């Protein structure tokens, strides 16, 4: 696993210097502590930080073809590289290394931009083609690996992390917070792709390539992969189960190739337990597993993980996380995301990554099971009363909304009825939002509210729900989660926290062939009687203890409510009372929200945390970079 960066001047007469690329590259040492590489070609430069996983002595990057006209920097793992290598050898290509990087170079020579369609794995890479003066960027199908880019009046720049771009003096000096990105962050805990917290910088979306040629310095963005959740009929239940088990085993097997120690995250839930159970069947030694627990009993899953570990005979290590440990790392963790990020499960993800790195360099995780197999049934299944009420005439629905507004909060169904006269897709997003439409109106400072008039915070989310209204709601919602929540939140969290510990994380449940297959499985095999992952549980029943299937879904939950009101109380009060230097929020509204939270209003938990995370980012990341620029 690695960190990549680069710069191409649009004025071809201007030369890129080693210092420029090294400044970008070396902001990401934790992504690649083993080596730092550099390639300069007149107005273009590539930088690479390496975490050695395969072909430890070889595969140094940047890497070129035989005549040095095509160069690559690459972050990821290609699991079918051996087969591709054999195919390319048969076509006359010659190899100097035994790793996967050189395979991509020769695949590009053979197929150009379409080389990505042949790759099976997780990746973000950049290829500089000196023959055509063209740069190609590519990101894997699901968005496991990140990639940022920007085109300004001087150059095109890219990097695995935002900090690499901000290291460039020209970019840093011209940073401007994108108010629309703040608008979206307050709804979904993160800034959704392709947006970025800074205006003019973008994230390359999952399943896309981008090229820029110096002939006209224009960008060409192209989607090369997509998946739609559409049920396939006429297949026996047993056939679905048999093929699912085959694909699960294959996805795990091909991710066990490494020249370094390998293990797995284990929470005790069905997803991570599935991965570990299949690893145990495929490996000739006990799987090293790692889990995090909490001193707060209601949030502690350590005993569940330990039970599965005993059943599978793993070499298990756990850490019980204290509030003091959490508090000690929160500012530095939030800084590491470079953008505002408020998923609090980043805290245990950091600690479990750090714990694993003491023994291994690669781990497998169970991320993706919820999105593929209906793991969020409370939002993936639309209640019957909502389906019927949505058919009422609009004036009737408007009347119901007004009457419902007079009812006390907490009455069952009022959350929907207060939004009954808006499209159901927008209702779902508003209901999931940390700050919904009404909250945002109260929170925003007048100038910010005026700027956001007519700006939809759900702009990057709605198309994933409204694009195919002919499909059942649960299929649309699973696809939505796969294309938005998963890459923007879950995979971003896992990538940054594991890479902070110089640990590679592989996600077999997100193998694209498994994803394409799962998208065809009928929903009746995924969600039954309001409980998700039915088919996955049925397939894995012979390999796991029954307690796994009886376990209430918890996710990677943290005792946030407790921590915020106790150990973090003074930090919260100091930060939020002295914040808002940016002028986005009404300070009195922030104070009212904080007061309600400390009086015990549980509905304010994540709102307080989201504002706290934003203020820490503004002070410690945006402000720090500004101070560096001035200095």
Helices and strands as residue ranges (DSSP letters): E 2-9, H 18-25, G 26-31, E 35-41, E 44-50, E 63-64, E 70-78, H 81-90, H 101-111, G 112-118, E 121-129, E 134-139, E 148-151, E 155-159, H 162-166, H 169-173, H 179-188, E 201-203, E 208-213, E 218-223, H 237-253, G 254-256, E 262-265, H 270-282, E 288-294, G 297-299, H 302-312, E 315-321, H 323-336, H 346-357, E 362-364, H 369-373, H 377-380, H 384-389, H 394-404, H 414-417, H 424-432, H 437-443, H 446-451, H 459-466, H 473-480, I 481-490, H 491-500, E 504-506, G 508-510, H 512-518, G 523-525, H 534-540, H 547-550, H 560-565, H 569-577, H 587-598, G 602-604, H 605-617, I 618-622, H 623-630
